Amino acid sequence: MKRLLLALATAASLGLGLGLPLPAAALDPATTTASDQNYLARVPYQTYFADYLALRKGREAEIIFIGDSITEQFRWGSGASVWNRRFEQRAFDFGLGADRTQHVLWRLDNFDLSFLKPKVAVIMIGTNNVNNEAEDTAAGIKAVIAATQKKFAGVKVVVVSILPNSRAEQRMAEVNKLVAPLADNKTIWYLNLAARFTPEGDNWKGLSGDKLHLTTAGYTMWADELEALLAVVQK
């Protein structure tokens, strides 16, 4: 961890970028683990996560949520009231803003999460892989699943569909079609949330004004659907 924080400070002093979406030509394949330089350049995000990790160190969690800002904001953003009531005592939020599959792979490789001992991993990732082709993003999600299973022996995985995304709605729908068949209902389950977030006029139900992040109602929908599935997964 000292090495990580030193690298964060170095990245900050160099004025490196904040991990915003890159042009397609600059993107690594979605299955590639982000380089240390690419990951550590995103200083505000990583500093925030290091603080949260230190706060939770030593506390086991029955469930780990893995993802990007949509997952991260479940804990402190629009989803906080839902999280505090339904997941705070039994879950760890491994979501981080702006993450693509490449960044999640880096975090799974580099953070010590052995204290968690989760029984279930809930993975929602891919919406920031907006410039990757659908097949590549789906392969990246598959790589995240494999890395999660490797890190947490015996963990059961719930893969959540990418939600409607105004930046690339058709491409995200294509990714979901490719990811759904990964479920075997033994070690991997698929939760199709996208079907619940249906358009209402100019907006998708459950999404905020940016047509990407969730409202409190959206997080409630996610929690309801997830808990119904967890009743099956955790039998």
Protein Blocks (a to p, Z undefined) as FASTA:
>chain_A
ZZmmmmmmmmmmnopaehiacdfklpccfkbccdfklmmmmmmlmmmmmmmmmmmgoiac
fbdcdddfklmmmmmmmmlmmmmmmmmmmpccfbdehiafklmmmmmmmpccklnopabd
cddehjlmmmbcfklmmmmmmmmmmmmmmmmghiacddddddddfklmmlmmmmmmmmmm
mpgolmbccddfklmmccehjbcehiafkomaacfklmmmmmmmmmmmmmmmmZZ
